[in-house]
Amino acid sequence: MKRREFMLSGIPFIALSVTTRPAFADLYDDYINSVSKKPFVSFLARESPGSIEKPGHAYIGVGVELDNGLLVYEKLLGYYPVDESTWGEIKASFSTASGALKSKIEDVAWDIEFRVYTDDTGHAKALAVADRWMASDPEYNLFANSGKNCSSFVSEIATALGLNLPNDDPGATWPVNYIKKLKAMN
């Protein structure tokens, strides 16, 4: 077996290729040799396992689809409160708190995905929104009272791509529900 290390928004992943199955010969070579790389933006959400008190999380995946149908997520980005302690969660629920756009290992699993294929311009627009949020923290608030949250972030990406948006306030809608509604409207 060969190994190749990939960077996904700062999170190292090891992709193993199986030499006994030529169709999966080498992920790195598949990526480099793909004639076309069809760009996409995925709107992703996960529920909080075993908890009805926590709203879950919404985030985006930006990547390309290779000739062979393989999806390569180049970035997974979500908006989180900087302080994720119990006190930080309380503060983020009742007032604004510092937030950060980042990737977490939990972001490699989701309960719902809405994938939108774009052109290079759409790809760049999604990344430009992310860059703007990274450069200027819009202040996190779990219920988006005078602030923003993860659903607000994905809503701004959807707006940049020209998608139809649900009438619901994204900041006041549970992440999984917001992504389901976004998917249903497009």
LODOKE-349266 format. One line per field, with one value per residue (C-alpha): x, y, z; residue number from 1; residue in one letter. Coordinates in nm, 3 decimals, decimal comma. Layout:
N
u	X:...
v	Y:...
w	Z:...
k	NUM:...
r	A:...
***
This chain:
186
u	0,000:0,105:0,018:-0,038:-0,106:-0,364:-0,438:-0,802:-0,828:-0,539:-0,655:-0,417:-0,582:-0,411:-0,557:-0,466:-0,475:-0,544:-0,316:-0,542:-0,827:-0,701:-1,014:-0,894:-0,527:-0,401:-0,614:-0,337:-0,281:-0,658:-0,673:-0,370:-0,458:-0,829:-0,898:-1,190:-1,245:-1,609:-1,632:-1,906:-2,017:-2,191:-2,417:-2,378:-2,539:-2,518:-2,744:-2,607:-2,600:-2,826:-2,916:-3,232:-3,101:-2,818:-2,903:-2,634:-2,417:-2,428:-2,118:-1,992:-1,768:-1,592:-1,436:-1,427:-1,567:-1,309:-1,361:-1,418:-1,695:-1,474:-1,556:-1,259:-1,349:-1,077:-1,221:-1,474:-1,559:-1,799:-1,854:-1,800:-1,779:-1,416:-1,491:-1,666:-1,671:-2,002:-1,960:-1,881:-2,198:-2,406:-2,255:-2,307:-2,673:-2,756:-2,516:-2,255:-1,920:-1,608:-1,646:-1,408:-1,443:-1,260:-1,252:-1,299:-1,254:-1,628:-1,696:-1,601:-1,939:-2,282:-2,646:-2,761:-2,588:-2,710:-2,447:-2,450:-2,227:-2,082:-1,832:-1,499:-1,672:-1,919:-1,635:-1,448:-1,760:-1,806:-1,443:-1,466:-1,750:-1,537:-1,237:-1,454:-1,578:-1,219:-1,094:-1,373:-1,545:-1,917:-1,966:-2,119:-2,460:-2,631:-2,972:-2,829:-2,960:-2,730:-2,483:-2,427:-2,410:-2,333:-2,668:-2,612:-2,277:-2,420:-2,702:-2,448:-2,272:-2,608:-2,681:-2,342:-2,425:-2,766:-2,970:-3,329:-3,335:-3,594:-3,811:-3,700:-3,433:-3,126:-2,988:-3,306:-3,347:-3,184:-2,899:-3,031:-3,374:-3,222:-3,020:-3,326:-3,531:-3,250:-3,231:-3,609:-3,616:-3,343
v	0,000:0,357:0,652:1,013:1,289:1,548:1,875:1,964:2,309:2,231:1,882:1,614:1,310:0,991:0,837:0,476:0,324:-0,043:-0,200:-0,503:-0,284:-0,082:0,136:0,292:0,282:0,612:0,903:1,154:1,043:1,044:1,405:1,527:1,340:1,424:1,607:1,794:1,899:2,004:2,256:2,229:2,374:2,143:2,270:2,025:1,977:1,734:1,679:1,668:1,297:1,200:1,557:1,749:2,051:2,127:2,248:2,065:2,239:2,366:2,419:2,410:2,188:2,331:2,092:1,929:1,616:1,423:1,247:0,917:1,064:1,090:1,392:1,578:1,821:2,084:2,281:2,213:2,532:2,608:2,905:2,823:3,022:3,064:2,960:2,621:2,564:2,551:2,916:3,007:2,829:3,017:3,349:3,267:3,188:3,516:3,766:3,789:3,620:3,590:3,342:3,170:3,010:2,680:2,310:2,046:1,673:1,630:1,812:1,504:1,350:1,495:1,395:1,597:1,732:1,964:1,982:2,259:2,233:2,568:2,713:2,860:3,193:3,033:2,845:3,174:3,353:3,090:3,119:3,500:3,488:3,256:3,490:3,786:3,598:3,497:3,855:4,014:3,812:3,894:3,801:3,465:3,426:3,088:3,239:3,516:3,796:4,082:3,829:3,542:3,166:2,864:2,877:3,247:3,156:2,893:3,135:3,396:3,135:3,036:3,404:3,448:3,153:3,300:3,021:3,054:3,100:2,981:3,258:3,155:3,356:3,133:3,233:3,127:2,795:2,472:2,389:2,057:2,213:2,511:2,290:2,071:2,379:2,520:2,188:2,174:2,524:2,463
w	0,000:-0,067:0,156:0,066:0,315:0,227:0,401:0,445:0,600:0,828:0,927:0,799:0,646:0,540:0,227:0,174:-0,169:-0,216:-0,474:-0,514:-0,644:-0,943:-0,951:-0,626:-0,723:-0,588:-0,470:-0,523:-0,883:-0,944:-0,823:-1,018:-1,337:-1,342:-1,668:-1,519:-1,162:-1,133:-0,844:-0,583:-0,253:-0,007:0,266:0,553:0,892:1,178:1,472:1,825:1,906:2,193:2,277:2,207:2,400:2,157:1,809:1,612:1,356:0,997:0,784:0,428:0,223:-0,082:-0,326:-0,666:-0,827:-1,028:-1,361:-1,183:-0,960:-0,652:-0,435:-0,290:-0,011:-0,015:0,276:0,548:0,736:1,017:1,246:1,614:1,935:2,035:2,393:2,372:2,749:2,937:3,035:2,672:2,554:2,812:2,705:2,336:2,411:2,582:2,426:2,155:2,194:1,985:1,703:1,465:1,126:1,144:1,070:1,336:1,303:1,375:1,045:0,843:0,931:0,863:0,872:0,572:0,263:-0,009:-0,286:-0,545:-0,850:-0,945:-1,186:-1,078:-1,008:-0,766:-0,601:-0,555:-0,422:-0,149:-0,047:-0,050:0,206:0,420:0,388:0,495:0,804:0,889:0,856:1,060:1,332:1,301:1,671:1,754:1,917:1,932:1,859:1,637:1,856:1,748:1,618:1,378:1,408:1,189:1,007:0,933:0,779:0,544:0,453:0,341:0,127:-0,028:-0,097:-0,266:-0,493:-0,582:-0,422:-0,305:0,072:0,322:0,469:0,817:0,997:0,954:1,292:1,468:1,282:1,396:1,157:1,023:0,963:0,784:0,547:0,480:0,392:0,175:-0,010:-0,061:-0,210:-0,467
k	1:2:3:4:5:6:7:8:9:10:11:12:13:14:15:16:17:18:19:20:21:22:23:24:25:26:27:28:29:30:31:32:33:34:35:36:37:38:39:40:41:42:43:44:45:46:47:48:49:50:51:52:53:54:55:56:57:58:59:60:61:62:63:64:65:66:67:68:69:70:71:72:73:74:75:76:77:78:79:80:81:82:83:84:85:86:87:88:89:90:91:92:93:94:95:96:97:98:99:100:101:102:103:104:105:106:107:108:109:110:111:112:113:114:115:116:117:118:119:120:121:122:123:124:125:126:127:128:129:130:131:132:133:134:135:136:137:138:139:140:141:142:143:144:145:146:147:148:149:150:151:152:153:154:155:156:157:158:159:160:161:162:163:164:165:166:167:168:169:170:171:172:173:174:175:176:177:178:179:180:181:182:183:184:185:186
r	M:K:R:R:E:F:M:L:S:G:I:P:F:I:A:L:S:V:T:T:R:P:A:F:A:D:L:Y:D:D:Y:I:N:S:V:S:K:K:P:F:V:S:F:L:A:R:E:S:P:G:S:I:E:K:P:G:H:A:Y:I:G:V:G:V:E:L:D:N:G:L:L:V:Y:E:K:L:L:G:Y:Y:P:V:D:E:S:T:W:G:E:I:K:A:S:F:S:T:A:S:G:A:L:K:S:K:I:E:D:V:A:W:D:I:E:F:R:V:Y:T:D:D:T:G:H:A:K:A:L:A:V:A:D:R:W:M:A:S:D:P:E:Y:N:L:F:A:N:S:G:K:N:C:S:S:F:V:S:E:I:A:T:A:L:G:L:N:L:P:N:D:D:P:G:A:T:W:P:V:N:Y:I:K:K:L:K:A:M:N
***
